[in-house]
């Protein structure tokens, strides 16, 4: 079915106005695992910093 120029233009405009959805990258249990990994890395960094400052001071 061939659309007229006006119908095609209206569809393109409507498509442009549709709200952009962000892709869901991390969901469910993997999100929890990610935050646990971040907490472990931060805790390890704080521990290494405390040891380094304690050894110097």
C-alpha distance matrix in Angstrom:
0.0 3.8 6.4 9.7 12.7 14.3 11.8 11.6 15.4 16.1 14.5 16.5 19.5 19.3 19.1 22.1 24.0 23.8 27.3 28.0 29.4 32.3 32.1 34.8 37.0 40.1 40.3 42.7 45.9 45.1 45.3 48.8 49.8 48.7 50.9 53.8 53.6 53.6 56.6 58.5 57.9 59.0 62.1 63.0 62.8 65.0 67.4 67.7 68.2 70.9 72.7 72.5 73.9 76.5 77.7 78.0 79.6
3.8 0.0 3.8 6.6 9.3 11.6 9.8 9.3 12.9 14.2 13.2 14.8 17.8 18.3 18.3 20.9 23.0 23.3 26.9 27.6 29.5 32.3 32.4 35.3 37.5 40.8 41.2 43.9 47.1 46.1 46.1 49.7 50.7 49.3 51.4 54.5 54.2 53.9 57.0 58.9 58.2 59.2 62.3 63.3 62.8 65.0 67.6 67.7 68.0 70.8 72.7 72.3 73.6 76.4 77.5 77.7 79.3
6.4 3.8 0.0 3.7 6.4 8.0 6.0 6.0 9.5 10.6 10.0 11.9 14.5 15.0 15.6 18.0 19.9 20.5 24.2 25.2 27.4 30.4 30.9 33.9 36.3 39.6 40.0 42.7 46.0 45.1 44.8 48.4 49.6 48.1 50.0 53.2 53.0 52.5 55.5 57.6 56.9 57.6 60.8 61.9 61.4 63.4 66.1 66.4 66.5 69.2 71.2 70.9 71.9 74.8 76.1 76.1 77.6
9.7 6.6 3.7 0.0 3.8 5.4 5.3 6.2 8.6 10.0 10.8 12.4 14.3 15.5 16.6 18.5 20.2 21.5 25.2 26.5 29.0 32.1 32.9 36.1 38.5 41.8 42.3 45.2 48.5 47.5 47.0 50.6 51.9 50.3 52.0 55.3 55.1 54.4 57.4 59.6 58.7 59.3 62.6 63.7 63.0 64.9 67.8 68.0 67.9 70.7 72.8 72.3 73.3 76.2 77.5 77.4 78.8
12.7 9.3 6.4 3.8 0.0 3.8 5.6 5.2 6.1 8.6 10.0 10.6 12.2 14.2 15.3 16.5 18.5 20.2 23.9 25.0 27.8 30.7 31.8 35.2 37.4 40.9 41.7 44.7 48.0 46.8 46.1 49.7 51.0 49.1 50.7 54.1 53.8 52.9 55.9 58.2 57.1 57.6 61.0 62.1 61.1 63.1 66.0 66.1 65.9 68.7 70.9 70.3 71.1 74.1 75.4 75.2 76.6
14.3 11.6 8.0 5.4 3.8 0.0 3.8 5.4 5.1 6.1 8.6 9.9 10.5 12.2 14.2 15.3 16.6 18.6 22.2 23.8 26.8 29.9 31.4 34.6 37.2 40.5 41.0 43.9 47.4 46.4 45.5 49.0 50.6 48.7 50.1 53.5 53.5 52.4 55.3 57.8 56.8 57.1 60.4 61.7 60.8 62.5 65.5 65.8 65.5 68.2 70.5 70.0 70.7 73.6 75.1 74.8 76.1
11.8 9.8 6.0 5.3 5.6 3.8 0.0 3.8 5.5 5.1 6.2 8.7 9.9 10.6 12.3 14.3 15.5 16.7 20.5 22.2 24.8 28.0 29.2 32.3 35.0 38.2 38.5 41.3 44.8 43.9 43.2 46.6 48.2 46.6 48.0 51.4 51.5 50.6 53.5 55.9 55.1 55.5 58.7 60.1 59.3 61.1 64.0 64.4 64.3 66.9 69.1 68.8 69.6 72.4 74.0 73.9 75.1
11.6 9.3 6.0 6.2 5.2 5.4 3.8 0.0 3.8 5.5 5.2 6.2 8.6 9.9 10.6 12.4 14.4 15.6 19.3 20.3 23.0 26.0 27.0 30.2 32.6 36.0 36.6 39.6 42.9 41.8 41.2 44.8 46.1 44.4 45.9 49.3 49.1 48.3 51.3 53.6 52.7 53.2 56.5 57.7 56.9 58.8 61.7 61.9 61.8 64.5 66.7 66.2 67.1 70.0 71.4 71.3 72.7
15.4 12.9 9.5 8.6 6.1 5.1 5.5 3.8 0.0 3.8 5.5 5.1 6.2 8.6 9.9 10.6 12.5 14.5 18.0 19.3 22.3 25.3 26.8 30.1 32.5 35.9 36.7 39.8 43.2 42.0 41.0 44.6 46.0 44.0 45.4 48.9 48.7 47.6 50.5 53.0 51.9 52.2 55.6 56.8 55.8 57.6 60.6 60.8 60.5 63.2 65.5 65.0 65.7 68.7 70.1 69.8 71.1
16.1 14.2 10.6 10.0 8.6 6.1 5.1 5.5 3.8 0.0 3.8 5.5 5.1 6.1 8.6 9.9 10.7 12.5 16.2 18.0 21.0 24.3 25.9 29.1 31.8 35.0 35.4 38.3 41.8 41.0 39.8 43.3 45.0 43.2 44.4 47.9 48.0 46.9 49.6 52.2 51.4 51.5 54.8 56.3 55.4 57.0 60.0 60.5 60.1 62.7 65.1 64.7 65.3 68.2 69.9 69.7 70.8
14.5 13.2 10.0 10.8 10.0 8.6 6.2 5.2 5.5 3.8 0.0 3.8 5.4 5.1 6.1 8.6 9.9 10.7 14.5 16.0 18.5 21.8 23.1 26.2 28.9 32.1 32.5 35.3 38.8 37.9 37.0 40.5 42.1 40.4 41.8 45.2 45.3 44.4 47.2 49.7 48.9 49.3 52.5 53.9 53.2 54.9 57.8 58.3 58.2 60.7 63.0 62.7 63.5 66.3 67.9 67.8 69.1
16.5 14.8 11.9 12.4 10.6 9.9 8.7 6.2 5.1 5.5 3.8 0.0 3.8 5.5 5.1 6.2 8.8 10.1 13.5 14.4 17.3 20.2 21.6 25.0 27.4 30.8 31.6 34.7 38.1 36.9 35.9 39.5 40.9 38.9 40.3 43.8 43.6 42.6 45.5 47.9 46.9 47.3 50.6 51.9 51.0 52.8 55.8 56.0 55.8 58.5 60.7 60.3 61.1 64.0 65.5 65.3 66.6
19.5 17.8 14.5 14.3 12.2 10.5 9.9 8.6 6.2 5.1 5.4 3.8 0.0 3.8 5.4 5.1 6.4 8.9 12.2 13.7 17.0 20.1 22.1 25.4 27.9 31.2 31.9 35.0 38.4 37.3 36.0 39.5 41.2 39.1 40.2 43.8 43.8 42.5 45.2 47.8 46.9 46.9 50.2 51.7 50.7 52.3 55.4 55.8 55.3 57.9 60.3 59.9 60.4 63.4 65.0 64.7 65.8
19.3 18.3 15.0 15.5 14.2 12.2 10.6 9.9 8.6 6.1 5.1 5.5 3.8 0.0 3.8 5.4 5.1 6.4 10.1 12.3 15.1 18.5 20.5 23.5 26.4 29.4 29.7 32.6 36.2 35.4 34.0 37.4 39.3 37.5 38.5 42.0 42.3 41.2 43.8 46.5 45.8 45.8 49.0 50.7 49.9 51.3 54.4 55.0 54.7 57.1 59.6 59.3 59.9 62.7 64.5 64.4 65.4
19.1 18.3 15.6 16.6 15.3 14.2 12.3 10.6 9.9 8.6 6.1 5.1 5.4 3.8 0.0 3.8 5.4 5.3 8.8 9.9 12.6 15.8 17.4 20.6 23.3 26.4 27.0 30.0 33.5 32.5 31.3 34.9 36.5 34.7 35.9 39.4 39.5 38.5 41.2 43.8 43.0 43.3 46.5 47.9 47.2 48.9 51.8 52.3 52.1 54.7 57.0 56.7 57.5 60.3 61.9 61.9 63.1
22.1 20.9 18.0 18.5 16.5 15.3 14.3 12.4 10.6 9.9 8.6 6.2 5.1 5.4 3.8 0.0 3.8 5.6 8.1 8.9 12.3 15.1 17.3 20.7 23.1 26.4 27.3 30.5 33.9 32.6 31.2 34.7 36.3 34.1 35.2 38.8 38.7 37.4 40.2 42.8 41.8 41.9 45.2 46.7 45.6 47.2 50.3 50.7 50.3 52.9 55.3 54.9 55.5 58.4 60.0 59.8 60.9
24.0 23.0 19.9 20.2 18.5 16.6 15.5 14.4 12.5 10.7 9.9 8.8 6.4 5.1 5.4 3.8 0.0 3.8 6.2 8.5 11.9 15.0 17.7 20.7 23.5 26.4 27.0 29.9 33.4 32.5 30.8 34.1 36.1 34.1 34.8 38.4 38.7 37.3 39.8 42.6 41.8 41.6 44.8 46.6 45.6 46.9 50.1 50.7 50.2 52.6 55.2 54.9 55.3 58.2 60.0 59.8 60.7
23.8 23.3 20.5 21.5 20.2 18.6 16.7 15.6 14.5 12.5 10.7 10.1 8.9 6.4 5.3 5.6 3.8 0.0 3.8 6.3 9.0 12.5 14.8 17.6 20.6 23.5 23.7 26.6 30.2 29.4 27.9 31.2 33.2 31.4 32.2 35.8 36.2 35.0 37.5 40.3 39.7 39.7 42.8 44.6 43.9 45.3 48.3 49.0 48.7 51.1 53.6 53.5 54.1 56.7 58.6 58.6 59.6
27.3 26.9 24.2 25.2 23.9 22.2 20.5 19.3 18.0 16.2 14.5 13.5 12.2 10.1 8.8 8.1 6.2 3.8 0.0 3.8 6.3 9.6 12.5 15.0 18.1 20.7 21.0 23.9 27.5 26.7 24.8 28.1 30.2 28.3 28.9 32.5 33.0 31.7 34.0 36.9 36.4 36.2 39.3 41.2 40.4 41.7 44.7 45.6 45.3 47.5 50.1 50.1 50.5 53.2 55.1 55.1 56.0
28.0 27.6 25.2 26.5 25.0 23.8 22.2 20.3 19.3 18.0 16.0 14.4 13.7 12.3 9.9 8.9 8.5 6.3 3.8 0.0 3.8 6.5 9.4 12.4 15.0 18.0 18.8 22.1 25.4 24.2 22.5 25.9 27.7 25.6 26.5 30.1 30.3 29.0 31.6 34.3 33.6 33.6 36.8 38.4 37.7 39.2 42.1 42.8 42.6 45.0 47.4 47.3 47.9 50.6 52.4 52.5 53.5
29.4 29.5 27.4 29.0 27.8 26.8 24.8 23.0 22.3 21.0 18.5 17.3 17.0 15.1 12.6 12.3 11.9 9.0 6.3 3.8 0.0 3.8 6.3 8.8 11.8 14.6 15.2 18.3 21.7 20.7 19.0 22.5 24.3 22.4 23.4 26.9 27.3 26.2 28.8 31.5 31.0 31.2 34.2 35.9 35.4 37.0 39.8 40.6 40.6 42.9 45.2 45.4 46.1 48.6 50.4 50.7 51.8
32.3 32.3 30.4 32.1 30.7 29.9 28.0 26.0 25.3 24.3 21.8 20.2 20.1 18.5 15.8 15.1 15.0 12.5 9.6 6.5 3.8 0.0 3.8 6.4 8.7 11.5 12.8 16.2 19.3 17.8 16.1 19.6 21.2 19.1 20.2 23.7 23.8 22.7 25.4 28.0 27.4 27.7 30.8 32.3 31.8 33.4 36.2 37.0 37.0 39.4 41.6 41.7 42.6 45.1 46.8 47.2 48.3
32.1 32.4 30.9 32.9 31.8 31.4 29.2 27.0 26.8 25.9 23.1 21.6 22.1 20.5 17.4 17.3 17.7 14.8 12.5 9.4 6.3 3.8 0.0 3.8 5.9 9.2 10.6 14.2 17.1 15.4 14.4 18.1 19.3 17.4 19.1 22.4 22.3 21.7 24.6 26.8 26.3 27.1 30.1 31.4 31.2 33.1 35.6 36.3 36.7 39.1 41.1 41.3 42.5 44.9 46.4 47.0 48.3
34.8 35.3 33.9 36.1 35.2 34.6 32.3 30.2 30.1 29.1 26.2 25.0 25.4 23.5 20.6 20.7 20.7 17.6 15.0 12.4 8.8 6.4 3.8 0.0 3.8 5.9 6.9 10.4 13.4 12.0 10.9 14.6 16.0 14.5 16.2 19.3 19.5 19.3 22.0 24.1 24.1 25.0 27.7 29.1 29.3 31.1 33.4 34.3 35.0 37.1 39.1 39.6 40.8 43.0 44.6 45.4 46.7
37.0 37.5 36.3 38.5 37.4 37.2 35.0 32.6 32.5 31.8 28.9 27.4 27.9 26.4 23.3 23.1 23.5 20.6 18.1 15.0 11.8 8.7 5.9 3.8 0.0 3.8 6.6 10.3 12.4 10.0 9.3 13.1 13.7 11.8 14.1 17.0 16.7 16.7 19.7 21.5 21.2 22.4 25.2 26.2 26.4 28.5 30.7 31.4 32.2 34.5 36.3 36.7 38.1 40.3 41.7 42.6 44.1
40.1 40.8 39.6 41.8 40.9 40.5 38.2 36.0 35.9 35.0 32.1 30.8 31.2 29.4 26.4 26.4 26.4 23.5 20.7 18.0 14.6 11.5 9.2 5.9 3.8 0.0 3.8 7.1 8.7 6.4 5.6 9.4 10.2 8.7 11.0 13.7 13.8 14.1 16.8 18.6 18.8 20.1 22.5 23.8 24.4 26.3 28.3 29.3 30.3 32.4 34.1 34.8 36.3 38.2 39.7 40.8 42.2
40.3 41.2 40.0 42.3 41.7 41.0 38.5 36.6 36.7 35.4 32.5 31.6 31.9 29.7 27.0 27.3 27.0 23.7 21.0 18.8 15.2 12.8 10.6 6.9 6.6 3.8 0.0 3.8 6.6 6.0 5.4 8.5 10.2 10.0 11.7 14.1 15.1 15.8 17.8 19.7 20.6 21.8 23.7 25.3 26.3 27.9 29.7 31.1 32.2 33.9 35.7 36.8 38.1 39.8 41.5 42.8 44.0
42.7 43.9 42.7 45.2 44.7 43.9 41.3 39.6 39.8 38.3 35.3 34.7 35.0 32.6 30.0 30.5 29.9 26.6 23.9 22.1 18.3 16.2 14.2 10.4 10.3 7.1 3.8 0.0 3.8 5.6 5.6 7.1 9.2 10.4 11.6 13.2 14.9 16.1 17.5 19.3 20.8 22.0 23.4 25.2 26.6 27.9 29.4 31.1 32.5 33.8 35.5 37.0 38.3 39.6 41.4 43.0 44.1
45.9 47.1 46.0 48.5 48.0 47.4 44.8 42.9 43.2 41.8 38.8 38.1 38.4 36.2 33.5 33.9 33.4 30.2 27.5 25.4 21.7 19.3 17.1 13.4 12.4 8.7 6.6 3.8 0.0 3.8 5.3 5.2 6.3 8.6 10.1 10.7 12.4 14.4 15.4 16.7 18.6 20.1 21.1 22.7 24.5 25.9 27.0 28.7 30.4 31.6 33.0 34.7 36.2 37.3 39.0 40.9 41.9
45.1 46.1 45.1 47.5 46.8 46.4 43.9 41.8 42.0 41.0 37.9 36.9 37.3 35.4 32.5 32.6 32.5 29.4 26.7 24.2 20.7 17.8 15.4 12.0 10.0 6.4 6.0 5.6 3.8 0.0 3.8 5.4 5.0 6.1 8.7 9.8 10.4 12.3 14.2 15.2 16.5 18.3 19.8 21.0 22.5 24.3 25.5 26.9 28.5 30.1 31.5 32.8 34.5 35.9 37.3 39.0 40.3
45.3 46.1 44.8 47.0 46.1 45.5 43.2 41.2 41.0 39.8 37.0 35.9 36.0 34.0 31.3 31.2 30.8 27.9 24.8 22.5 19.0 16.1 14.4 10.9 9.3 5.6 5.4 5.6 5.3 3.8 0.0 3.8 5.5 5.1 6.4 8.7 9.9 10.7 12.5 14.4 15.5 16.6 18.4 20.1 21.2 22.7 24.4 25.9 27.1 28.7 30.4 31.7 33.0 34.5 36.3 37.7 38.8
48.8 49.7 48.4 50.6 49.7 49.0 46.6 44.8 44.6 43.3 40.5 39.5 39.5 37.4 34.9 34.7 34.1 31.2 28.1 25.9 22.5 19.6 18.1 14.6 13.1 9.4 8.5 7.1 5.2 5.4 3.8 0.0 3.8 5.4 5.2 6.2 8.7 9.9 10.6 12.4 14.4 15.4 16.4 18.4 20.0 21.1 22.4 24.4 25.7 26.9 28.6 30.2 31.5 32.7 34.6 36.3 37.2
49.8 50.7 49.6 51.9 51.0 50.6 48.2 46.1 46.0 45.0 42.1 40.9 41.2 39.3 36.5 36.3 36.1 33.2 30.2 27.7 24.3 21.2 19.3 16.0 13.7 10.2 10.2 9.2 6.3 5.0 5.5 3.8 0.0 3.8 5.5 5.0 6.2 8.6 9.8 10.5 12.4 14.3 15.2 16.5 18.4 20.0 20.9 22.5 24.3 25.6 26.9 28.5 30.2 31.3 32.8 34.7 35.9
48.7 49.3 48.1 50.3 49.1 48.7 46.6 44.4 44.0 43.2 40.4 38.9 39.1 37.5 34.7 34.1 34.1 31.4 28.3 25.6 22.4 19.1 17.4 14.5 11.8 8.7 10.0 10.4 8.6 6.1 5.1 5.4 3.8 0.0 3.8 5.5 5.1 6.3 8.7 10.0 10.7 12.4 14.2 15.4 16.6 18.5 20.0 21.2 22.6 24.4 25.8 27.0 28.6 30.1 31.6 33.1 34.5
50.9 51.4 50.0 52.0 50.7 50.1 48.0 45.9 45.4 44.4 41.8 40.3 40.2 38.5 35.9 35.2 34.8 32.2 28.9 26.5 23.4 20.2 19.1 16.2 14.1 11.0 11.7 11.6 10.1 8.7 6.4 5.2 5.5 3.8 0.0 3.8 5.3 4.9 6.1 8.6 9.8 10.4 12.1 14.1 15.2 16.4 18.1 19.9 20.9 22.3 24.2 25.5 26.7 28.2 30.1 31.5 32.5
53.8 54.5 53.2 55.3 54.1 53.5 51.4 49.3 48.9 47.9 45.2 43.8 43.8 42.0 39.4 38.8 38.4 35.8 32.5 30.1 26.9 23.7 22.4 19.3 17.0 13.7 14.1 13.2 10.7 9.8 8.7 6.2 5.0 5.5 3.8 0.0 3.8 5.4 5.0 6.2 8.7 9.9 10.5 12.2 14.2 15.3 16.3 18.3 19.9 20.9 22.4 24.2 25.6 26.6 28.4 30.3 31.3
53.6 54.2 53.0 55.1 53.8 53.5 51.5 49.1 48.7 48.0 45.3 43.6 43.8 42.3 39.5 38.7 38.7 36.2 33.0 30.3 27.3 23.8 22.3 19.5 16.7 13.8 15.1 14.9 12.4 10.4 9.9 8.7 6.2 5.1 5.3 3.8 0.0 3.8 5.4 5.1 6.3 8.6 9.9 10.6 12.3 14.3 15.2 16.5 18.3 19.9 21.1 22.4 24.3 25.5 26.9 28.7 30.1
53.6 53.9 52.5 54.4 52.9 52.4 50.6 48.3 47.6 46.9 44.4 42.6 42.5 41.2 38.5 37.4 37.3 35.0 31.7 29.0 26.2 22.7 21.7 19.3 16.7 14.1 15.8 16.1 14.4 12.3 10.7 9.9 8.6 6.3 4.9 5.4 3.8 0.0 3.8 5.4 5.2 6.2 8.5 9.9 10.6 12.3 14.2 15.4 16.5 18.3 20.0 21.0 22.4 24.1 25.7 27.1 28.3
56.6 57.0 55.5 57.4 55.9 55.3 53.5 51.3 50.5 49.6 47.2 45.5 45.2 43.8 41.2 40.2 39.8 37.5 34.0 31.6 28.8 25.4 24.6 22.0 19.7 16.8 17.8 17.5 15.4 14.2 12.5 10.6 9.8 8.7 6.1 5.0 5.4 3.8 0.0 3.8 5.5 5.1 6.0 8.5 9.8 10.5 12.1 14.2 15.3 16.3 18.2 19.8 21.0 22.2 24.2 25.8 26.6
58.5 58.9 57.6 59.6 58.2 57.8 55.9 53.6 53.0 52.2 49.7 47.9 47.8 46.5 43.8 42.8 42.6 40.3 36.9 34.3 31.5 28.0 26.8 24.1 21.5 18.6 19.7 19.3 16.7 15.2 14.4 12.4 10.5 10.0 8.6 6.2 5.1 5.4 3.8 0.0 3.8 5.5 5.1 6.0 8.5 9.9 10.4 12.1 14.1 15.2 16.4 18.1 19.8 20.8 22.3 24.3 25.5
57.9 58.2 56.9 58.7 57.1 56.8 55.1 52.7 51.9 51.4 48.9 46.9 46.9 45.8 43.0 41.8 41.8 39.7 36.4 33.6 31.0 27.4 26.3 24.1 21.2 18.8 20.6 20.8 18.6 16.5 15.5 14.4 12.4 10.7 9.8 8.7 6.3 5.2 5.5 3.8 0.0 3.8 5.5 5.1 6.1 8.7 9.8 10.5 12.2 14.2 15.3 16.3 18.2 19.7 21.0 22.5 24.1
59.0 59.2 57.6 59.3 57.6 57.1 55.5 53.2 52.2 51.5 49.3 47.3 46.9 45.8 43.3 41.9 41.6 39.7 36.2 33.6 31.2 27.7 27.1 25.0 22.4 20.1 21.8 22.0 20.1 18.3 16.6 15.4 14.3 12.4 10.4 9.9 8.6 6.2 5.1 5.5 3.8 0.0 3.8 5.4 5.0 6.2 8.6 9.9 10.5 12.2 14.2 15.3 16.4 18.1 19.9 21.1 22.2
62.1 62.3 60.8 62.6 61.0 60.4 58.7 56.5 55.6 54.8 52.5 50.6 50.2 49.0 46.5 45.2 44.8 42.8 39.3 36.8 34.2 30.8 30.1 27.7 25.2 22.5 23.7 23.4 21.1 19.8 18.4 16.4 15.2 14.2 12.1 10.5 9.9 8.5 6.0 5.1 5.5 3.8 0.0 3.8 5.4 5.1 6.1 8.6 9.8 10.5 12.3 14.2 15.3 16.2 18.2 20.0 20.8
63.0 63.3 61.9 63.7 62.1 61.7 60.1 57.7 56.8 56.3 53.9 51.9 51.7 50.7 47.9 46.7 46.6 44.6 41.2 38.4 35.9 32.3 31.4 29.1 26.2 23.8 25.3 25.2 22.7 21.0 20.1 18.4 16.5 15.4 14.1 12.2 10.6 9.9 8.5 6.0 5.1 5.4 3.8 0.0 3.8 5.5 5.0 6.1 8.5 9.8 10.5 12.1 14.1 15.1 16.4 18.4 19.8
62.8 62.8 61.4 63.0 61.1 60.8 59.3 56.9 55.8 55.4 53.2 51.0 50.7 49.9 47.2 45.6 45.6 43.9 40.4 37.7 35.4 31.8 31.2 29.3 26.4 24.4 26.3 26.6 24.5 22.5 21.2 20.0 18.4 16.6 15.2 14.2 12.3 10.6 9.8 8.5 6.1 5.0 5.4 3.8 0.0 3.8 5.4 5.2 6.1 8.5 9.9 10.5 12.1 14.0 15.3 16.6 18.1
65.0 65.0 63.4 64.9 63.1 62.5 61.1 58.8 57.6 57.0 54.9 52.8 52.3 51.3 48.9 47.2 46.9 45.3 41.7 39.2 37.0 33.4 33.1 31.1 28.5 26.3 27.9 27.9 25.9 24.3 22.7 21.1 20.0 18.5 16.4 15.3 14.3 12.3 10.5 9.9 8.7 6.2 5.1 5.5 3.8 0.0 3.8 5.6 5.1 6.1 8.6 9.8 10.5 12.0 14.1 15.4 16.1
67.4 67.6 66.1 67.8 66.0 65.5 64.0 61.7 60.6 60.0 57.8 55.8 55.4 54.4 51.8 50.3 50.1 48.3 44.7 42.1 39.8 36.2 35.6 33.4 30.7 28.3 29.7 29.4 27.0 25.5 24.4 22.4 20.9 20.0 18.1 16.3 15.2 14.2 12.1 10.4 9.8 8.6 6.1 5.0 5.4 3.8 0.0 3.8 5.4 5.1 6.2 8.6 9.9 10.4 12.2 14.3 15.3
67.7 67.7 66.4 68.0 66.1 65.8 64.4 61.9 60.8 60.5 58.3 56.0 55.8 55.0 52.3 50.7 50.7 49.0 45.6 42.8 40.6 37.0 36.3 34.3 31.4 29.3 31.1 31.1 28.7 26.9 25.9 24.4 22.5 21.2 19.9 18.3 16.5 15.4 14.2 12.1 10.5 9.9 8.6 6.1 5.2 5.6 3.8 0.0 3.8 5.5 5.1 6.1 8.6 9.7 10.5 12.3 14.1
68.2 68.0 66.5 67.9 65.9 65.5 64.3 61.8 60.5 60.1 58.2 55.8 55.3 54.7 52.1 50.3 50.2 48.7 45.3 42.6 40.6 37.0 36.7 35.0 32.2 30.3 32.2 32.5 30.4 28.5 27.1 25.7 24.3 22.6 20.9 19.9 18.3 16.5 15.3 14.1 12.2 10.5 9.8 8.5 6.1 5.1 5.4 3.8 0.0 3.8 5.4 5.0 6.1 8.4 9.8 10.6 12.0
70.9 70.8 69.2 70.7 68.7 68.2 66.9 64.5 63.2 62.7 60.7 58.5 57.9 57.1 54.7 52.9 52.6 51.1 47.5 45.0 42.9 39.4 39.1 37.1 34.5 32.4 33.9 33.8 31.6 30.1 28.7 26.9 25.6 24.4 22.3 20.9 19.9 18.3 16.3 15.2 14.2 12.2 10.5 9.8 8.5 6.1 5.1 5.5 3.8 0.0 3.8 5.5 5.2 5.9 8.5 10.0 10.4
72.7 72.7 71.2 72.8 70.9 70.5 69.1 66.7 65.5 65.1 63.0 60.7 60.3 59.6 57.0 55.3 55.2 53.6 50.1 47.4 45.2 41.6 41.1 39.1 36.3 34.1 35.7 35.5 33.0 31.5 30.4 28.6 26.9 25.8 24.2 22.4 21.1 20.0 18.2 16.4 15.3 14.2 12.3 10.5 9.9 8.6 6.2 5.1 5.4 3.8 0.0 3.8 5.5 5.0 6.0 8.6 9.9
72.5 72.3 70.9 72.3 70.3 70.0 68.8 66.2 65.0 64.7 62.7 60.3 59.9 59.3 56.7 54.9 54.9 53.5 50.1 47.3 45.4 41.7 41.3 39.6 36.7 34.8 36.8 37.0 34.7 32.8 31.7 30.2 28.5 27.0 25.5 24.2 22.4 21.0 19.8 18.1 16.3 15.3 14.2 12.1 10.5 9.8 8.6 6.1 5.0 5.5 3.8 0.0 3.8 5.5 5.2 6.3 8.7
73.9 73.6 71.9 73.3 71.1 70.7 69.6 67.1 65.7 65.3 63.5 61.1 60.4 59.9 57.5 55.5 55.3 54.1 50.5 47.9 46.1 42.6 42.5 40.8 38.1 36.3 38.1 38.3 36.2 34.5 33.0 31.5 30.2 28.6 26.7 25.6 24.3 22.4 21.0 19.8 18.2 16.4 15.3 14.1 12.1 10.5 9.9 8.6 6.1 5.2 5.5 3.8 0.0 3.8 5.5 5.2 6.0
76.5 76.4 74.8 76.2 74.1 73.6 72.4 70.0 68.7 68.2 66.3 64.0 63.4 62.7 60.3 58.4 58.2 56.7 53.2 50.6 48.6 45.1 44.9 43.0 40.3 38.2 39.8 39.6 37.3 35.9 34.5 32.7 31.3 30.1 28.2 26.6 25.5 24.1 22.2 20.8 19.7 18.1 16.2 15.1 14.0 12.0 10.4 9.7 8.4 5.9 5.0 5.5 3.8 0.0 3.8 5.5 5.3
77.7 77.5 76.1 77.5 75.4 75.1 74.0 71.4 70.1 69.9 67.9 65.5 65.0 64.5 61.9 60.0 60.0 58.6 55.1 52.4 50.4 46.8 46.4 44.6 41.7 39.7 41.5 41.4 39.0 37.3 36.3 34.6 32.8 31.6 30.1 28.4 26.9 25.7 24.2 22.3 21.0 19.9 18.2 16.4 15.3 14.1 12.2 10.5 9.8 8.5 6.0 5.2 5.5 3.8 0.0 3.8 5.7
78.0 77.7 76.1 77.4 75.2 74.8 73.9 71.3 69.8 69.7 67.8 65.3 64.7 64.4 61.9 59.8 59.8 58.6 55.1 52.5 50.7 47.2 47.0 45.4 42.6 40.8 42.8 43.0 40.9 39.0 37.7 36.3 34.7 33.1 31.5 30.3 28.7 27.1 25.8 24.3 22.5 21.1 20.0 18.4 16.6 15.4 14.3 12.3 10.6 10.0 8.6 6.3 5.2 5.5 3.8 0.0 3.8
79.6 79.3 77.6 78.8 76.6 76.1 75.1 72.7 71.1 70.8 69.1 66.6 65.8 65.4 63.1 60.9 60.7 59.6 56.0 53.5 51.8 48.3 48.3 46.7 44.1 42.2 44.0 44.1 41.9 40.3 38.8 37.2 35.9 34.5 32.5 31.3 30.1 28.3 26.6 25.5 24.1 22.2 20.8 19.8 18.1 16.1 15.3 14.1 12.0 10.4 9.9 8.7 6.0 5.3 5.7 3.8 0.0
